[in-house]
Amino acid sequence: MYAEGAERLRAFMGALPELAEQEAVLGGLLGANPELVAEDPATVRAALEALAAALGVNLLRAARLAARVPGVLERPAEEAGAKVKAMAAELGTDVDAALDLYAAQPGIWAVSQPSIIRDRLDTLAGKLGLPLRNTVALVGKQALLWVIPPSHIQVSLRDIAGCCGLTDAEAEELVARVPPLLAVEKRLLKLSVAAVSASSGVAAPALLELLSRSLGLVALPAPLLSGALEGLAADLGVAPEHVAALMAQQPTLLCAQFGTISAALETLETALQCDRPQALAVLCAQPCLMYETTVDTLVSRIQSLATTFGLPDADAARALAREQPALMVVAPATVRSAASAVGAALGGSLADCLALAKSDPGSFMMVTLQDSLIEAWSGRLQLEPEEVARLLSLQPALLELTATTLKARLESLGALFGVPAEIAAQLVLKHPALAAVPPNATITRAKNVSMALRISIQGAAGIIAKEPAMLAVLTHGIEEVRTSGATDDVGEVGAIYEYYTMEWLQRQYREMAPARLTSFSALDS
């Protein structure tokens, strides 16, 4: 079956060379239109060429539309072309902008009258304080914007720029990254990015990245965030910009005791012969390196990488380990076995194996696992096999644990957060450090936060699960957070983000099979 599927895929790639390097587009095209799998690839190409001609775009652009909007190829190409051009004319944009809009919002393909979409976008443009054309482009970049009803929007882009110390362009960029910001009341927008940047030296783009991943921080007064960035930087021996990266990428690392983090950084500095910021970046990428790792162990694994991939010297192996730390978190035998299996399957050189190991180490290592083992883990963890495979692929360090150990950790986290183990697994996917840090350390951290803020243990656990970047703020400003009431404000913003994100996810399910609609009220239902 796999051989037949691979053969069909090669046939499509041969007939559609424009998509050969666009795996996501080709996969989306066949996934959204499964009936095409049985078609002659030449026939599919002809249909895409006709659609491209009707739209006045290239074949890749037409394929992207068909991949996002199921059923486009079922109707005459001229009909689809006329529909897109009518939408572009109604909105005063070009065909490319209209295609971006349809790609972001596949459900609107079912709306028969472009004026219905125009009315919604006009209202949104007025709320944002943007021209219609700019609003169309913004919605085309960010699908979540369509989920927030205009009546729920609390602030304009100018409000966001003024309250958050941003330029107009930065405010638009932040909204494009996290549209729920528009539903946050103006009174909650307390963080001035300009003030934090001026105080801490962290550049605005790095702070925007942090806010896009932890929106609740917009409710913090600037001095609290500045103090956290500067204080934690001094503690760790890095610059504030590196702390901002930690908060954005792996904030639950701070569930561990500071002494544990500091010792791990020293170990990595010695083994990798790197500076402290590089060591912190490696630890953020693979937080499991905090525990049960010695300099000798890492040096041995680095030497094994050189042998396995035929690297010229130890410096090259250390550079590989710094670039892709995931290759250090499993036993050398696992890496060797994966290289052997991948080499045999692809018939490629060590260079090909190395390229895959660097780009997707989880999938590279997963080739060593038999289906029976995945099934066994699935039964032990009470997760679907696909979920187990995804968990292990994204966090290959878990291969070093037994299923029983991982189950115990998920159950402990589930008890702390008040959720089933399968939801705890989803949290671990988002925040890998939760699996790396022993649950008792995370529980201790939650208890300390609970006592310091005078909130329940459930409330403290909620901070760790939903706004873990606050752990950095609490490290150096816990008294100020408690007396200012910032915790409640941060939680309120977080709840807004969570609500609209769930709304967006539910809409994606509805859009899998859109029906013909003639009113926007139906589209919102």
C-alpha positions as CSV (number, residue, x, y, z in Angstrom):
1,M,0.0,0.0,0.0
2,Y,2.8,2.4,0.9
3,A,4.6,1.5,-2.3
4,E,1.5,2.2,-4.4
5,G,1.0,5.6,-2.6
6,A,4.6,6.6,-3.2
7,E,4.3,5.7,-6.8
8,R,1.1,7.8,-7.2
9,L,2.9,10.7,-5.5
10,R,5.8,10.5,-7.8
11,A,3.4,10.4,-10.8
12,F,1.8,13.7,-9.6
13,M,5.2,15.3,-9.0
14,G,6.2,14.3,-12.5
15,A,3.1,15.8,-14.0
16,L,3.2,18.9,-11.8
17,P,6.9,19.8,-11.6
18,E,5.9,23.3,-10.3
19,L,4.7,21.6,-7.1
20,A,7.6,19.2,-6.7
21,E,9.3,21.5,-4.3
22,Q,6.0,22.6,-2.8
23,E,5.1,19.6,-0.7
24,A,2.6,21.4,1.4
25,V,0.7,22.6,-1.6
26,L,0.7,19.2,-3.4
27,G,-0.3,17.5,-0.1
28,G,-3.0,20.0,0.5
29,L,-4.4,19.7,-3.0
30,L,-4.7,15.9,-2.8
31,G,-5.9,16.0,0.8
32,A,-8.6,18.6,0.1
33,N,-9.7,16.8,-3.1
34,P,-9.1,13.1,-2.4
35,E,-11.0,12.2,-5.6
36,L,-8.0,13.5,-7.5
37,V,-5.7,10.7,-6.2
38,A,-7.4,8.3,-8.6
39,E,-7.3,10.7,-11.5
40,D,-4.8,10.7,-14.3
41,P,-2.1,13.3,-13.2
42,A,-2.2,14.7,-16.7
43,T,-5.9,15.3,-16.3
44,V,-5.4,17.1,-13.0
45,R,-2.7,19.2,-14.6
46,A,-5.0,20.2,-17.4
47,A,-7.7,21.2,-14.8
48,L,-5.2,23.4,-12.9
49,E,-3.9,25.0,-16.1
50,A,-7.5,25.9,-17.1
51,L,-8.0,27.4,-13.6
52,A,-4.8,29.3,-13.8
53,A,-5.7,30.7,-17.2
54,A,-9.1,31.7,-16.0
55,L,-7.6,33.5,-13.0
56,G,-4.7,35.0,-14.9
57,V,-2.2,33.5,-12.5
58,N,0.5,30.8,-12.6
59,L,-0.3,27.1,-11.9
60,L,1.2,27.2,-8.4
61,R,-1.2,30.0,-7.4
62,A,-4.1,28.1,-8.8
63,A,-3.1,24.9,-7.0
64,R,-2.9,26.8,-3.7
65,L,-6.5,28.0,-4.2
66,A,-7.7,24.4,-5.0
67,A,-5.8,23.1,-1.9
68,R,-7.5,25.6,0.4
69,V,-11.0,25.6,-1.1
70,P,-12.3,22.1,-1.8
71,G,-14.6,21.8,-4.8
72,V,-13.1,24.5,-6.9
73,L,-12.0,22.0,-9.5
74,E,-15.5,20.5,-9.6
75,R,-16.9,23.5,-11.4
76,P,-15.9,25.0,-14.8
77,A,-12.7,27.0,-14.5
78,E,-14.3,30.1,-16.1
79,E,-16.9,30.1,-13.3
80,A,-14.1,30.1,-10.6
81,G,-12.2,32.8,-12.5
82,A,-15.3,35.0,-12.7
83,K,-16.1,34.5,-9.0
84,V,-12.6,35.6,-7.9
85,K,-12.5,38.5,-10.2
86,A,-15.9,39.7,-9.1
87,M,-14.7,39.6,-5.5
88,A,-11.6,41.5,-6.4
89,A,-13.7,44.2,-8.2
90,E,-16.1,44.5,-5.3
91,L,-13.3,45.0,-2.8
92,G,-11.2,47.2,-5.0
93,T,-8.2,44.9,-4.9
94,D,-6.3,42.8,-7.4
95,V,-6.8,39.0,-8.0
96,D,-3.8,38.1,-5.9
97,A,-5.4,39.8,-2.8
98,A,-8.7,38.2,-3.5
99,L,-7.0,34.8,-3.7
100,D,-5.2,35.4,-0.4
101,L,-8.6,36.2,1.2
102,Y,-10.1,33.0,-0.1
103,A,-7.0,31.0,1.1
104,A,-7.3,32.5,4.6
105,Q,-11.1,32.1,4.7
106,P,-12.2,29.1,2.6
107,G,-15.7,29.4,4.0
108,I,-16.4,32.6,2.1
109,W,-16.2,30.7,-1.2
110,A,-19.7,29.5,-0.4
111,V,-21.0,33.1,-0.1
112,S,-22.8,33.9,-3.4
113,Q,-22.8,37.7,-3.1
114,P,-19.4,39.5,-2.8
115,S,-21.3,42.5,-1.3
116,I,-21.9,40.5,1.8
117,I,-18.1,40.1,2.3
118,R,-17.6,43.7,1.4
119,D,-20.0,44.8,4.1
120,R,-18.2,42.8,6.8
121,L,-14.8,44.0,5.7
122,D,-16.0,47.6,5.5
123,T,-17.1,47.4,9.1
124,L,-13.9,45.7,10.2
125,A,-11.9,48.4,8.3
126,G,-13.7,51.1,10.2
127,K,-13.0,49.4,13.6
128,L,-9.3,49.0,12.7
129,G,-8.9,52.5,11.3
130,L,-7.5,51.1,8.1
131,P,-8.5,51.6,4.4
132,L,-10.5,48.7,3.0
133,R,-7.7,47.6,0.7
134,N,-5.3,47.3,3.7
135,T,-7.9,45.4,5.7
136,V,-8.3,42.9,2.9
137,A,-4.6,42.3,2.8
138,L,-4.5,41.9,6.6
139,V,-7.3,39.4,6.7
140,G,-5.5,37.6,3.8
141,K,-2.4,37.2,6.1
142,Q,-4.3,36.2,9.3
143,A,-7.3,33.9,9.2
144,L,-8.1,34.5,12.9
145,L,-9.1,38.1,12.1
146,W,-12.3,36.7,10.5
147,V,-13.4,35.0,13.7
148,I,-13.6,38.2,15.8
149,P,-17.0,39.9,15.1
150,P,-16.5,43.6,14.5
151,S,-18.8,44.3,17.4
152,H,-16.3,42.6,19.7
153,I,-13.4,44.8,18.7
154,Q,-12.5,47.1,21.5
155,V,-9.5,49.0,20.1
156,S,-8.2,50.4,16.8
157,L,-4.7,50.0,15.5
158,R,-4.0,53.6,16.6
159,D,-5.2,52.8,20.1
160,I,-2.8,49.8,20.2
161,A,0.1,51.8,18.9
162,G,-0.5,54.6,21.5
163,C,-1.1,52.4,24.5
164,C,1.6,49.8,23.7
165,G,4.3,52.3,22.6
166,L,4.4,51.0,19.0
167,T,4.7,52.5,15.6
168,D,1.6,52.1,13.3
169,A,3.5,49.4,11.4
170,E,4.4,47.5,14.6
171,A,0.8,47.7,15.8
172,E,-0.4,46.2,12.5
173,E,2.2,43.5,12.7
174,L,1.3,42.5,16.3
175,V,-2.4,42.3,15.3
176,A,-1.5,40.2,12.3
177,R,0.3,37.8,14.7
178,V,-2.3,37.8,17.5
179,P,-5.7,39.2,16.4
180,P,-7.4,38.6,19.8
181,L,-5.5,41.7,20.9
182,L,-8.3,43.7,19.1
183,A,-10.8,42.3,21.6
184,V,-8.8,43.5,24.7
185,E,-10.2,46.5,26.4
186,K,-8.0,49.6,26.3
187,R,-7.7,49.7,30.1
188,L,-5.8,46.5,29.9
189,L,-3.1,47.7,27.5
190,K,-0.5,48.8,30.0
191,L,2.8,47.6,28.5
192,S,4.8,50.1,26.5
193,V,7.2,48.2,24.2
194,A,9.1,51.4,23.6
195,A,9.6,51.9,27.4
196,V,10.7,48.3,27.9
197,S,13.1,48.5,24.9
198,A,14.6,51.7,26.2
199,S,15.1,50.4,29.7
200,S,16.3,46.8,28.9
201,G,17.9,47.3,25.5
202,V,15.8,44.5,24.0
203,A,14.9,45.4,20.5
204,A,11.2,45.9,19.6
205,P,11.0,42.9,17.2
206,A,12.1,40.6,20.0
207,L,9.5,42.1,22.3
208,L,6.8,41.7,19.6
209,E,7.8,38.1,19.2
210,L,7.4,37.6,23.0
211,L,4.0,39.3,23.0
212,S,2.8,37.2,20.1
213,R,3.5,34.1,22.1
214,S,2.3,35.5,25.5
215,L,-0.3,38.1,24.8
216,G,-1.2,38.4,28.5
217,L,2.0,40.4,29.1
218,V,0.4,43.4,27.4
219,A,-1.4,43.9,30.7
220,L,1.8,44.4,32.7
221,P,3.2,47.8,33.5
222,A,6.5,48.3,31.6
223,P,8.7,48.4,34.7
224,L,7.7,44.9,35.8
225,L,8.7,43.4,32.5
226,S,11.9,45.4,32.3
227,G,12.8,44.4,35.8
228,A,12.3,40.7,35.0
229,L,14.4,40.9,31.8
230,E,17.3,42.7,33.5
231,G,17.2,40.8,36.8
232,L,17.0,37.4,35.2
233,A,19.7,38.3,32.7
234,A,22.0,39.2,35.6
235,D,21.2,35.9,37.3
236,L,21.9,33.8,34.3
237,G,24.9,35.7,33.0
238,V,23.3,36.7,29.7
239,A,21.8,39.8,28.1
240,P,18.1,40.8,28.5
241,E,17.5,39.9,24.9
242,H,18.4,36.3,25.6
243,V,16.0,36.2,28.5
244,A,13.3,37.6,26.2
245,A,14.0,34.6,23.8
246,L,13.8,32.2,26.7
247,M,10.4,33.7,27.7
248,A,9.1,33.4,24.2
249,Q,10.5,29.9,23.4
250,Q,10.7,27.9,26.5
251,P,9.2,29.7,29.5
252,T,8.3,26.6,31.5
253,L,12.1,26.0,31.8
254,L,11.7,28.3,34.8
255,C,9.7,25.7,36.7
256,A,13.1,24.2,37.5
257,Q,15.2,25.4,40.4
258,F,17.6,28.2,39.5
259,G,20.6,26.1,40.7
260,T,19.6,23.3,38.3
261,I,19.4,25.7,35.3
262,S,22.7,27.4,36.2
263,A,24.5,24.0,36.6
264,A,23.2,22.8,33.2
265,L,24.4,26.0,31.5
266,E,27.9,25.5,32.9
267,T,27.9,21.8,31.7
268,L,26.8,22.9,28.2
269,E,29.4,25.6,28.0
270,T,32.2,23.2,28.8
271,A,31.0,20.3,26.6
272,L,30.1,22.4,23.6
273,Q,32.9,24.9,24.1
274,C,30.4,27.8,23.7
275,D,29.5,31.0,25.5
276,R,26.6,31.4,28.0
277,P,24.0,32.7,25.5
278,Q,24.7,29.8,23.1
279,A,24.4,27.4,26.1
280,L,21.0,29.0,27.0
281,A,19.8,28.7,23.4
282,V,20.7,25.0,23.4
283,L,18.9,24.4,26.8
284,C,15.8,26.2,25.5
285,A,15.8,24.0,22.4
286,Q,16.2,20.8,24.5
287,P,15.3,21.4,28.2
288,C,15.9,17.7,29.0
289,L,19.6,18.5,29.0
290,M,19.1,20.0,32.5
291,Y,19.0,16.6,34.1
292,E,21.1,13.5,34.3
293,T,23.7,15.0,31.8
294,T,27.4,15.3,32.6
295,V,30.2,16.9,30.6
296,D,31.6,13.4,29.9
297,T,28.2,12.1,28.6
298,L,27.9,15.0,26.3
299,V,31.5,14.8,25.0
300,S,30.9,11.1,24.3
301,R,27.7,11.8,22.4
302,I,29.4,14.6,20.4
303,Q,32.3,12.3,19.5
304,S,29.7,9.7,18.3
305,L,28.0,12.3,16.1
306,A,31.4,12.9,14.4
307,T,31.7,9.1,13.7
308,T,28.1,8.5,12.7
309,F,28.0,11.4,10.1
310,G,31.6,11.3,9.0
311,L,32.4,14.8,10.3
312,P,36.0,16.0,9.9
313,D,36.7,16.8,13.5
314,A,35.4,17.5,17.0
315,D,34.8,21.2,16.2
316,A,32.4,20.2,13.4
317,A,30.6,17.8,15.7
318,R,30.2,20.5,18.4
319,A,28.9,22.9,15.8
320,L,26.3,20.2,14.7
321,A,25.3,19.7,18.3
322,R,24.9,23.4,18.9
323,E,22.9,23.7,15.7
324,Q,20.6,20.7,16.3
325,P,20.8,19.8,20.1
326,A,18.1,17.1,19.6
327,L,20.9,14.9,18.3
328,M,22.4,14.9,21.8
329,V,19.4,13.9,23.8
330,V,19.2,10.3,22.7
331,A,21.7,7.5,23.1
332,P,24.4,7.3,20.3
333,A,23.1,3.9,19.4
334,T,19.7,5.4,18.5
335,V,21.3,8.0,16.2
336,R,23.5,5.3,14.5
337,S,20.5,3.0,14.0
338,A,18.5,5.9,12.5
339,A,21.3,6.9,10.2
340,S,21.7,3.3,9.0
341,A,17.9,2.9,8.5
342,V,17.5,6.3,6.7
343,G,20.6,5.6,4.5
344,A,19.2,2.2,3.5
345,A,15.7,3.6,2.8
346,L,16.8,6.6,0.8
347,G,19.9,5.0,-0.8
348,G,21.6,8.2,0.0
349,S,25.0,9.3,1.4
350,L,25.9,10.3,4.9
351,A,25.4,13.9,3.8
352,D,21.7,13.1,2.9
353,C,21.2,11.5,6.3
354,L,22.8,14.5,8.0
355,A,20.6,16.9,6.2
356,L,17.4,15.1,7.3
357,A,18.8,14.8,10.9
358,K,19.4,18.5,11.0
359,S,16.1,19.5,9.5
360,D,13.8,17.0,11.2
361,P,15.6,15.1,14.0
362,G,12.4,13.7,15.5
363,S,11.3,12.0,12.2
364,F,14.9,10.9,11.7
365,M,14.9,9.1,15.0
366,M,11.4,7.8,14.7
367,V,12.5,5.4,11.9
368,T,14.1,3.3,14.6
369,L,10.7,2.6,16.2
370,Q,8.5,-0.3,15.2
371,D,4.8,0.0,14.9
372,S,4.4,-2.5,17.7
373,L,6.3,-0.2,20.1
374,I,4.1,2.8,19.1
375,E,1.0,0.7,19.8
376,A,2.4,-0.4,23.2
377,W,3.1,3.2,24.1
378,S,-0.4,4.1,22.9
379,G,-2.0,1.6,25.1
380,R,0.1,2.5,28.1
381,L,-0.5,6.3,27.7
382,Q,-4.1,5.9,26.6
383,L,-3.4,8.2,23.6
384,E,-4.0,7.5,19.9
385,P,-1.0,6.0,18.1
386,E,-0.8,9.2,15.9
387,E,-0.6,11.3,19.1
388,V,2.1,9.2,20.5
389,A,4.1,9.4,17.2
390,R,3.7,13.2,17.2
391,L,4.8,13.5,20.8
392,L,7.9,11.4,20.3
393,S,8.7,13.0,16.9
394,L,8.5,16.5,18.4
395,Q,10.4,15.5,21.5
396,P,12.8,12.7,20.8
397,A,14.3,13.0,24.3
398,L,11.2,11.2,25.5
399,L,12.6,8.1,23.7
400,E,15.0,7.8,26.7
401,L,12.1,7.4,29.1
402,T,9.9,4.4,29.5
403,A,6.2,4.7,28.7
404,T,5.4,4.1,32.4
405,T,7.7,7.0,33.4
406,L,6.1,9.3,30.9
407,K,2.6,8.2,31.9
408,A,3.4,9.0,35.6
409,R,4.7,12.5,34.6
410,L,1.6,13.2,32.5
411,E,-0.7,12.1,35.3
412,S,1.1,14.2,37.8
413,L,0.9,17.3,35.5
414,G,-2.8,16.4,34.9
415,A,-3.5,16.4,38.6
416,L,-1.7,19.8,39.1
417,F,-3.5,21.4,36.1
418,G,-6.8,19.7,36.8
419,V,-7.0,18.1,33.3
420,P,-6.9,14.6,31.9
421,A,-3.6,13.1,30.9
422,E,-4.3,13.5,27.2
423,I,-4.7,17.3,27.7
424,A,-1.5,17.3,29.8
425,A,0.2,15.7,26.7
426,Q,-1.0,18.6,24.6
427,L,0.5,21.0,27.1
428,V,3.8,19.0,26.9
429,L,3.7,19.4,23.1
430,K,3.4,23.1,23.5
431,H,5.9,23.4,26.4
432,P,8.5,20.6,26.3
433,A,10.1,21.7,29.5
434,L,7.0,20.4,31.4
435,A,8.1,16.9,30.4
436,A,11.8,17.6,31.2
437,V,11.3,19.2,34.6
438,P,10.3,16.6,37.2
439,P,6.7,17.1,38.1
440,N,7.5,17.5,41.8
441,A,9.7,20.6,40.9
442,T,6.8,22.0,38.8
443,I,4.4,21.4,41.7
444,T,6.8,23.0,44.1
445,R,7.0,26.1,41.8
446,A,3.2,26.3,41.7
447,K,3.0,26.1,45.5
448,N,5.6,28.9,45.9
449,V,3.7,31.1,43.4
450,S,0.5,30.3,45.2
451,M,1.8,31.4,48.6
452,A,3.6,34.5,47.3
453,L,0.6,35.8,45.3
454,R,-1.9,34.6,47.9
455,I,-3.9,32.7,45.3
456,S,-5.0,29.1,45.1
457,I,-2.7,26.3,43.9
458,Q,-5.1,25.9,41.0
459,G,-4.6,29.6,40.1
460,A,-0.9,29.2,40.3
461,A,-1.1,26.1,38.1
462,G,-3.2,28.1,35.6
463,I,-0.4,30.7,35.3
464,I,2.1,28.0,34.5
465,A,-0.2,26.3,31.9
466,K,-1.6,29.4,30.2
467,E,0.9,32.3,30.8
468,P,4.2,30.6,31.7
469,A,6.2,33.7,30.6
470,M,4.9,35.2,33.9
471,L,7.3,32.9,35.7
472,A,10.1,35.2,34.6
473,V,8.3,38.2,35.9
474,L,7.5,36.5,39.2
475,T,11.2,35.7,39.7
476,H,12.0,39.4,40.2
477,G,8.8,41.2,40.8
478,I,6.4,38.9,42.6
479,E,5.5,41.5,45.3
480,E,4.8,44.2,42.7
481,V,2.7,41.7,40.7
482,R,0.7,40.9,43.9
483,T,0.1,44.4,45.0
484,S,-0.7,45.8,41.5
485,G,-3.3,43.2,40.7
486,A,-1.5,42.4,37.4
487,T,-2.3,38.7,37.8
488,D,-6.0,39.2,37.2
489,D,-5.4,41.5,34.2
490,V,-2.9,39.1,32.6
491,G,-5.4,36.3,33.2
492,E,-8.3,38.3,31.6
493,V,-6.2,38.9,28.5
494,G,-5.2,35.3,28.4
495,A,-8.9,34.2,28.6
496,I,-9.7,36.5,25.6
497,Y,-6.9,34.9,23.6
498,E,-8.0,31.4,24.5
499,Y,-11.7,32.1,23.6
500,Y,-11.0,33.4,20.1
501,T,-8.4,30.7,19.4
502,M,-11.0,28.0,20.2
503,E,-13.5,29.8,18.0
504,W,-11.0,29.7,15.1
505,L,-10.3,26.0,15.6
506,Q,-14.0,25.2,15.6
507,R,-14.5,27.2,12.4
508,Q,-11.8,25.2,10.7
509,Y,-13.8,22.0,11.3
510,R,-16.9,23.7,9.9
511,E,-15.1,24.8,6.8
512,M,-14.1,21.3,5.9
513,A,-17.4,21.0,4.1
514,P,-18.8,24.5,3.5
515,A,-22.4,24.8,2.2
516,R,-23.7,27.5,-0.1
517,L,-24.5,30.6,1.9
518,T,-26.1,33.9,1.0
519,S,-25.9,35.8,4.3
520,F,-23.2,36.5,6.7
521,S,-25.3,35.5,9.7
522,A,-25.3,32.0,8.3
523,L,-21.5,32.1,7.8
524,D,-21.1,33.0,11.5
525,S,-23.4,30.2,12.7
